[in-house]
Amino acid sequence: LRALEIHGSRGDSSVVIGRDLLNRPVPAEKTIAITDSTVRHLYQKDFPPCEVIEIGVGERVKNLDTLKDIHERLVGLEADRSSFILGIGGGVVCDIAGFAASTYMRGLRFGLIPTTLLSQADAGVGGKNGVNLGGYKNLVGTFNQPEFVFCDLNLLRTLPEREILCGFAEFVKHAAIADLALFSYLEENHEGAVALEAAVMERLVHDSILIKSSIVNRDEREEGERRLLNFGHTFGHAIEKATGASHGVAVSAGMVIASRLSVQRGTLAPDDAGRLEALVRKLKLPTRITVNRESVLDALSKDKKKKGKSISFVLLQAIGRAVLEDIPIEDLEKAAREVL
Ligand SMILES: NC(=O)c1ccc[n+]([C@@H]2O[C@H](COP(=O)([O-])OP(=O)(O)OC[C@H]3O[C@@H](n4cnc5c(N)ncnc54)[C@H](O)[C@@H]3O)[C@@H](O)[C@H]2O)c1
């Protein structure tokens, strides 16, 4: 068992990484779990004894309609200020359960049990929650830390390969922006990672959360350094929107584009960009995706991080060091024409 702490402005969060964490005693007499249908089907037998609110599966349910359904179910279950919300699921469940808890009766206590690799390594940790609106991801939400995040590595055994790959992309992201040692570990242990070896996965999830929690402790509300966690995500989100590719696949191609752009702009040595590309390949993630370039450029021009005619973009300076730069959209479009 390993534990890390996040100190949020509205409360602290304790992140525990281990096994057999699902069936811990409930934190309050009236605990209500929020989960999706897949996770419920697989794991309800191991849930702590409590009421369950089930939502549909995937990104398409991460919206205000589902939030309203959850709020109405909470009313039906007579949830009150003493109730505790337990989100059990992937990033979609964690984001919406955290938001439902933060808004119902002006805020209930809540905790998360992330069940995908992406949500353990990234989405479940850090206190950002919310839903999509009008084609924009995570447009409505709050910063509010869960009381705890239990990352139970046993739950990863039932994950399909494509979901594992999404988690790998976030490992690469965290290592590339902040931790050369983790990057080297990934290079040396990529086979163990692909085989989901217990000790390798434990170290990767732990180190990934350590990087994210340290950044969140310094910049909870994403006013500066936390934006570095968007490495690979500007092009990644645009590719995801334009092609419907899964998040991890799109972000890995986005990281390769961002590292090439870093070379073009003179911040990164070509060898380091090559190293990143090689690691992405070793982890069985794509370095390139066939896309309709114009639809990616269109999605790019609607990016949330757009400020006037430029986008706050994350470049690499070295493996393990990143920097934010406002890059004119036309430069990004030019770069995209060269690499897409
Ligand atoms: N809040 C944040 O800081 C943050 C950071 C990164 C991503 N996100 C969000 O996270 C979401 C993506 O999360 P995700 O990749 O976990 O997707 P997801 O929640 O849609 O889960 C992916 C799929 O895996 C299934 N699943 C979950 N756990 C399983 C298990 N143990 N075994 C088998 N199947 C399982 C789910 O039912 C779903 O079909 C996006 O909405 C993204 O915006 C949030």
The ligand as a Tripos MOL2 file, in Angstrom:
@<TRIPOS>MOLECULE
LIG
   44    48     1     0     0
SMALL
NO_CHARGES

@<TRIPOS>ATOM
      1 N1        -10.5600   15.2360  -14.2330 N.am      1 LIG1
      2 C1         -9.4030   15.1040  -14.8100 C.2       1 LIG1
      3 O1         -8.3800   15.6400  -14.3480 O.2       1 LIG1
      4 C2         -9.2830   14.2730  -16.0430 C.ar      1 LIG1
      5 C3         -8.0340   13.9690  -16.5840 C.ar      1 LIG1
      6 C4         -7.9690   13.1370  -17.7030 C.ar      1 LIG1
      7 C5         -9.1400   12.6480  -18.2720 C.ar      1 LIG1
      8 N2        -10.3510   12.9900  -17.7290 N.ar      1 LIG1
      9 C6        -11.5960   12.4660  -18.3090 C.3       1 LIG1
     10 O2        -11.6090   11.0500  -18.1540 O.3       1 LIG1
     11 C7        -12.4940   10.5210  -19.1400 C.3       1 LIG1
     12 C8        -11.8750    9.2790  -19.7330 C.3       1 LIG1
     13 O3        -11.7070    8.3300  -18.7130 O.3       1 LIG1
     14 P1        -11.5640    6.7700  -19.0490 P.3       1 LIG1
     15 O4        -10.5530    6.6030  -20.1010 O.co2     1 LIG1
     16 O5        -11.3990    6.0760  -17.7660 O.co2     1 LIG1
     17 O6        -12.9480    6.4330  -19.7710 O.3       1 LIG1
     18 P2        -14.3270    5.7720  -19.2680 P.3       1 LIG1
     19 O7        -14.6950    6.2290  -17.9300 O.co2     1 LIG1
     20 O8        -15.2840    5.9880  -20.3830 O.co2     1 LIG1
     21 O9        -13.9550    4.2160  -19.1840 O.3       1 LIG1
     22 C9        -13.5710    3.5330  -20.3500 C.3       1 LIG1
     23 C10       -14.3540    2.2320  -20.5050 C.3       1 LIG1
     24 O10       -13.8490    1.2660  -19.5900 O.3       1 LIG1
     25 C11       -14.9410    0.6530  -18.8780 C.3       1 LIG1
     26 N3        -14.3840    0.2430  -17.5920 N.ar      1 LIG1
     27 C12       -14.1100    1.0080  -16.5130 C.ar      1 LIG1
     28 N4        -13.4750    0.2920  -15.5700 N.ar      1 LIG1
     29 C13       -13.3620   -0.9640  -16.0500 C.ar      1 LIG1
     30 C14       -12.7830   -2.1660  -15.5530 C.ar      1 LIG1
     31 N5        -12.1310   -2.1880  -14.3690 N.pl3     1 LIG1
     32 N6        -12.8340   -3.2780  -16.3250 N.ar      1 LIG1
     33 C15       -13.4390   -3.2590  -17.5480 C.ar      1 LIG1
     34 N7        -13.9820   -2.1460  -18.0890 N.ar      1 LIG1
     35 C16       -13.9460   -1.0180  -17.3410 C.ar      1 LIG1
     36 C17       -15.9770    1.7250  -18.8180 C.3       1 LIG1
     37 O11       -17.2660    1.1850  -18.6050 O.3       1 LIG1
     38 C18       -15.8360    2.3420  -20.2130 C.3       1 LIG1
     39 O12       -16.5140    1.5840  -21.1600 O.3       1 LIG1
     40 C19       -12.7410   11.6160  -20.1610 C.3       1 LIG1
     41 O13       -14.0460   12.1060  -20.0100 O.3       1 LIG1
     42 C20       -11.7390   12.6910  -19.7820 C.3       1 LIG1
     43 O14       -12.1900   13.9960  -20.0710 O.3       1 LIG1
     44 C21       -10.4380   13.7750  -16.6380 C.ar      1 LIG1
@<TRIPOS>BOND
     1     1     2 1
     2     2     3 2
     3     2     4 1
     4     4     5 ar
     5     4    44 ar
     6     5     6 ar
     7     6     7 ar
     8     7     8 ar
     9     8     9 1
    10     8    44 ar
    11     9    10 1
    12     9    42 1
    13    10    11 1
    14    11    12 1
    15    11    40 1
    16    12    13 1
    17    13    14 1
    18    14    15 2
    19    14    16 1
    20    14    17 1
    21    17    18 1
    22    18    19 2
    23    18    20 1
    24    18    21 1
    25    21    22 1
    26    22    23 1
    27    23    24 1
    28    23    38 1
    29    24    25 1
    30    25    26 1
    31    25    36 1
    32    26    27 ar
    33    26    35 ar
    34    27    28 ar
    35    28    29 ar
    36    29    30 ar
    37    29    35 ar
    38    30    31 1
    39    30    32 ar
    40    32    33 ar
    41    33    34 ar
    42    34    35 ar
    43    36    37 1
    44    36    38 1
    45    38    39 1
    46    40    41 1
    47    40    42 1
    48    42    43 1
@<TRIPOS>SUBSTRUCTURE
     1 LIG1         1 GROUP 0 **** ****
